[in-house]
Amino acid sequence: MKRALTAAWLLFLASIPLWLTDLYALHVLIMTGIFIIAAMSLNLLLGYTGQLSLGHVAFFGIGAYVSSLVSLGFEVHLLPDWAVRLAPKPVWLAMLCGIVLAGLSGWVIGRISFKVRGAYFVIVTVSFAEVVRLVALNWVELTQGPMALNNIPALRLGLPGVAELTFLRKSANYWLMFTIAVLCYVLIRRLVRSRAGRAMVALRENEALATSVGVDVTQYLVLATVVSAAMAGAAGVLYAHYVRIVDPDVFLFIYTVTMVIMVISGGKGTQAGPIVGGLIFGLLPEVLRAAAIKPEVQWVIYGVLMILIVYFLPEGIVPAVRHWWRGRVSTAAAP
Amino acid sequence: MSASGSGLVVERLRVRFGGLTAVDDVSFAVREGEVLSLIGPNGAGKTSAFNAITGYIQPASGEIRYRGARLTGLRPNAIAALGVVRTFQKTSVFAGQTVHDNVAIGLHLRSRQRPLAILAGLPSVTREEARLARETAEILAFVGLKARRDAIAAALPYGELRLLEVAIALAAKPTLLLLDEPVSGMNPVETASFMRLLGEIRERGITVLLVEHDMRMVMGVSDRIVCLNQGHVIASGTPAEIRGHPEVIAAYLGTKYVHQG
């Protein structure tokens, strides 16, 4: 029953490009999906280990930039007579590089913050994101700075000459995003239902007790950071090859805040939370715009809704609904 | 290691907090299979000694060994991996998790899943999860919390919370269990049933180091007792010896207790 329901859901989501003719709506869905992937990755850290990565957008941007640069090729002069040159590589390889490098930077953050928790972890991650943004903005030779990286190639899969699929159309990009999102969901699900996931929750709930039963909390915080960063990187990679232009604005703090809002409103520490929160706050601006409400009023509604959710459902929407549902079931069972 | 050999050896342990010496030149040994109690007035250094043994604070000097391995300088999780597991004086559980999940977290050392195997979803991970679920059920039955399996830990009454703490510690498969005031705040009925549980823990071959103020319990379950006062060992011996020890009476028990006992 539950399995059939999941399959039906997946089928429905996968079928959207087949019947949704409005290309702009499809574009909004793709962007929302990319943000949901990033929010899911943030949730692994914030929801399960309890550590707030307020520089999460750094991993997103690193994924986007690395993948763009590897697929475009670059030449930088590190010393007056010594240049590093990279010829353009196939996009799938570039994407892989983006994800791996994002994961690696997650590892570095996890290692250097191995003893910092709470506010200090927040500061480390915020600083990291700001440093990366400044590098992207000022290392013009590599990143083009504010001129942005243009003409980023779309993903091309298959054997040249035999059969080839170029991810230029919106529908193809939707399915690509959807596949990656499902993959990330499955990976996170496996992780949180395992020994590693329990160790992460143990770190969040009671670190001293966790270490007393032999949990090497640092190791699992690093693991969570790496997986989380790689997934945020994957979201950035998808973004880069879909939008096909990347500028330092991908590192803006507001994107991290958006991810945090999605996770908190949906319900941190639940798998469905970031998806629900992501759908609401990803689609809401577009819905409001479609309703032809004045822009300033749109943002007021956005803000008020956010405050209402946090005020009335501090645990988030998903846990609240679950709680309510359980209450209903138990009162129905015991009259 | 013979059954009567020394499992835990604490030698000339000294713990300082700034200018205060909480534990001063304390030596004692816990033999394999016995129940040893640390008693003494508040501030005597019992919990500090506990924290030093389990790696939560670094001693200023002295050495701690368990079954020949040095514990000093190791991190708490490494000490737990050697079989030395503690509970905390203040109630300490994973409050937001179910009773079942609390114990499952405690089983960490009994599982071998590697991150890559987990991400790949290997069948070995699934099999191990099934085994861990059985072991969790077994531990919950052992401490008598089977019926509470799906309750959120924070919602448990106090006595059951303290049982859950012991269950979490047992999940880590200790060979030496350190209990820090396990029955404080329990009513006499709960204390009595906890003493029975302690007996069963002991039957499983687990050595116990106990810090406790409830003298009925201490006298009832201990093989030997070490009495601390102001960071020093002032007496050690069997319950009968301790009960009659003039310094212990002066510093801690008071004369009233002797007449009762």
HADDOCK unambig.tbl for C-alpha pairs under 7 A between the chains (distance, minus, plus):
assign (segid A and resid 187 and name CA) (segid B and resid 119 and name CA) 5.60 0.50 0.50
assign (segid A and resid 190 and name CA) (segid B and resid 118 and name CA) 6.25 0.50 0.50
assign (segid A and resid 190 and name CA) (segid B and resid 119 and name CA) 6.11 0.50 0.50
assign (segid A and resid 190 and name CA) (segid B and resid 121 and name CA) 6.60 0.50 0.50
assign (segid A and resid 191 and name CA) (segid B and resid 118 and name CA) 6.16 0.50 0.50
assign (segid A and resid 191 and name CA) (segid B and resid 119 and name CA) 6.27 0.50 0.50
assign (segid A and resid 194 and name CA) (segid B and resid 118 and name CA) 6.88 0.50 0.50
assign (segid A and resid 195 and name CA) (segid B and resid 108 and name CA) 6.47 0.50 0.50
assign (segid A and resid 195 and name CA) (segid B and resid 113 and name CA) 6.77 0.50 0.50
assign (segid A and resid 198 and name CA) (segid B and resid 105 and name CA) 5.60 0.50 0.50
assign (segid A and resid 199 and name CA) (segid B and resid 105 and name CA) 6.54 0.50 0.50
assign (segid A and resid 202 and name CA) (segid B and resid 94 and name CA) 6.73 0.50 0.50
assign (segid A and resid 202 and name CA) (segid B and resid 105 and name CA) 6.88 0.50 0.50
assign (segid A and resid 205 and name CA) (segid B and resid 94 and name CA) 5.32 0.50 0.50
assign (segid A and resid 205 and name CA) (segid B and resid 95 and name CA) 6.83 0.50 0.50
assign (segid A and resid 206 and name CA) (segid B and resid 94 and name CA) 5.89 0.50 0.50
assign (segid A and resid 209 and name CA) (segid B and resid 92 and name CA) 6.71 0.50 0.50
assign (segid A and resid 211 and name CA) (segid B and resid 76 and name CA) 5.77 0.50 0.50
assign (segid A and resid 211 and name CA) (segid B and resid 77 and name CA) 4.73 0.50 0.50
assign (segid A and resid 212 and name CA) (segid B and resid 76 and name CA) 5.79 0.50 0.50
assign (segid A and resid 212 and name CA) (segid B and resid 77 and name CA) 5.79 0.50 0.50
assign (segid A and resid 212 and name CA) (segid B and resid 80 and name CA) 6.12 0.50 0.50
assign (segid A and resid 212 and name CA) (segid B and resid 85 and name CA) 6.20 0.50 0.50
assign (segid A and resid 212 and name CA) (segid B and resid 86 and name CA) 6.41 0.50 0.50
assign (segid A and resid 213 and name CA) (segid B and resid 77 and name CA) 6.51 0.50 0.50
assign (segid A and resid 213 and name CA) (segid B and resid 80 and name CA) 5.76 0.50 0.50
assign (segid A and resid 213 and name CA) (segid B and resid 85 and name CA) 6.37 0.50 0.50
assign (segid A and resid 213 and name CA) (segid B and resid 106 and name CA) 5.61 0.50 0.50
assign (segid A and resid 213 and name CA) (segid B and resid 169 and name CA) 6.33 0.50 0.50
assign (segid A and resid 213 and name CA) (segid B and resid 172 and name CA) 5.35 0.50 0.50
assign (segid A and resid 214 and name CA) (segid B and resid 77 and name CA) 3.81 0.50 0.50
assign (segid A and resid 214 and name CA) (segid B and resid 78 and name CA) 6.39 0.50 0.50
assign (segid A and resid 214 and name CA) (segid B and resid 80 and name CA) 4.88 0.50 0.50
assign (segid A and resid 214 and name CA) (segid B and resid 81 and name CA) 5.66 0.50 0.50
assign (segid A and resid 214 and name CA) (segid B and resid 108 and name CA) 6.86 0.50 0.50
assign (segid A and resid 214 and name CA) (segid B and resid 109 and name CA) 6.15 0.50 0.50
assign (segid A and resid 215 and name CA) (segid B and resid 77 and name CA) 5.66 0.50 0.50
assign (segid A and resid 215 and name CA) (segid B and resid 108 and name CA) 6.48 0.50 0.50
assign (segid A and resid 216 and name CA) (segid B and resid 77 and name CA) 5.87 0.50 0.50
